[in-house]
Amino acid sequence: MGTSSYVPAGIPGGGASARGLAEETPGACKDANTMVQTAQGGGLCRKIPRLVPLGVVKG
């Protein structure tokens, strides 16, 4: 990955391209709850319990 600047806002960041950085912005993602409700309503999936991690082990 190269380093670049997100030019419109003048924010330094690292990414292969400005398009790649744009995909990482918080506004680029849809609300997961809305997506699940829509998919379930369309018969594409069924809801299961949401799992929350208790901790993370790195090493």
N, C-alpha and C positions, 0 to 999 in steps of 0.2 A: 504494500500500500504506500502510495506517495502522500506527501503532505501538501495541502492546498489551503486556500482561504475561501470560506463561504462568502463570496464577494458581495452579494446584495446586502448582507447585514454586517460585513466586516468582521466576522467571527472566525478566528483561526480554528482549523480542524484538520483531521487526517482522513483522507479518503481517496479512492482511485479516480473519482470524478465528482463534479458538482451534482450530477444526477444521483450518484450513490449516496451523497450526503443528504440530499432532499428526501430520500426514502427513509432516513433515520429520524426525521423530525417528528415530534409528538403529534402534529396535525395530520401526518401521512397515514396514521393507523386508525382503523374504525373501532368503535366501541365493541368489545367482545360480547357483552350481554345482548346488545342489539342484533349482532350477527347470529348468535345462537337462537334467539327468539325467532328471527326471520327464517333460518334454516329449519327449525323445528316446525314452524307454521307451514312451511312448504313441503313437509314430509321428507326432508333430506336427511334428518338425523333425529336422535332423541337425546334429551338432557340426561346427564349423569351428575353425581355429586362433584362439586368443585373441591379439589385437593389443595391444601396449603402446606408448603414445606415447613418443617419444624426447625431446620437448620441446614447449613451447607458445609460440606467438608471438602477442602481443596488440598491437593498434595500430589 
